[in-house]
């Protein structure tokens, strides 16, 4: 067993957020990319019920395919607004979808409000019963597609306390995709990872450069060796590479590879989810 795999196993035994939420280690979380909501540039005229139905079809396909959990994103709202510009309607739409997803599937559900908006995400989680959020930039800062984005840990943790949502875990990206890291270029990925733990994240996410790009094995090892937190892979996971990913991580977040044509905006394929989860179960059995 590699040092990274050993660390992963030890993390699970210490009552990590992954074990608390999912009751197992080496888990797979399916991404529900919500269609564009009304008011966003790519909204195609669908009614709100039609948008909900599309998102819930993906939730059901994931659940029937045996996925361990879901994460719901407003991914159709491209180009994304900066955190303070996101309207209240986004949180309202996502809360309605999340409540139905939890009721229909019974799975653990997380929230990611783009771009980099943990406070609306915490509001959605608290209102709906979701158990975790994803935050792309939790500490430090980077130059994103939306411009300069700052880490939101200080504000978000205070807000989480204010709304009595301390049970909602924060999974934070260590080296966020879709951006430039010149601001922190003098600091290693390991140092950036330690910053997340220092700022009370509950899990660390490793990603590639953009949606669908895989994190490298070297980066996974570096992140795993730098933290006692659970590690997840947040992009580029496929049936072909999931065994390698779960050798170094406690979980994976997958979306595009389980969609028709392998693109994020298409529906989830239940059969592909089943095939993928068979590989995940195989990895668990080897642990």
C-alpha positions, 0 to 999 in steps of 0.5 A: 500500500502506498503512503497516500493510500495508507493516509486515506485509510487512516483518515476514514478510521478517524471519523472523517466527514466522508465517513460521517456523511456517507457511512463508507469510504471510497465514495462516488458523488454524481454531479447534477448540472441544473439547466439555466435558471430564468434570468441567466443568459443561457435560459432556453425558455423552459418553465421552472417545473421543466427545469426541475424535472430535468434535474430530477431525472438526472438525480433518479438516474444516478440513484438507480445506478447506485451512486453514493451521493449527489452534488447539485450545481447551477452549472447552466447559469453561464457565464457565472456571476461573482458571489455578491451578485448572485440573486436570491432566486438562484438559492430559491431554485436550488433549494426547491430542487434539493428538497425534491432530490433528497426526498426522492433518492434518500441520498446524501446531497451537497450544494455548489453555487457558482461561482464560488458562493459558499454563503448561498450554498450554506443557505440552500443546505440549511433550508433543504437538509443537504449535508455538504457544500463545495467551495472552489476557493476557500482560502487565498485568492486566484484569477478566475474566468469571473475575475479576481475571487477571494477565499470566503472562509472567514465570512462563510464560517461566521454565516454557518454559525449564525444559521446553526448549520455547523453540521454542513461540511465544507469540501474545498478545492486545493488548486481550483480549475478554470483559473490562473494561480499567479497570485499564489505561484510562490506556494506549493499545492501542499501549502495551499492544501494546509491552508484549507485545513487551517481555515476549517475545511472538512475535506479537500478536492483535487482537480484538473485545469477545467471541467472534465480534466483529471487531477494528476496522480502526483498532485493527489499524492502531494495533497494527501500527504499534506493534510489529515482531511479526507481527499476527493477528486473533483474532475476528470474521473472516468471508469478507466481511471477511478481505480487509480483515483481511489487509491489516493483519495477517499472519494470522487466527484463525477459528472461528464463521464456519466452523461450522454456523449461525455458532455456535462449538459446532456442527461445522465446515462443510468447504465453508465452509472451502474457500470462505473459503480461496479468498478467503485465497488471493486475498488472498495472490496480491495481496500 
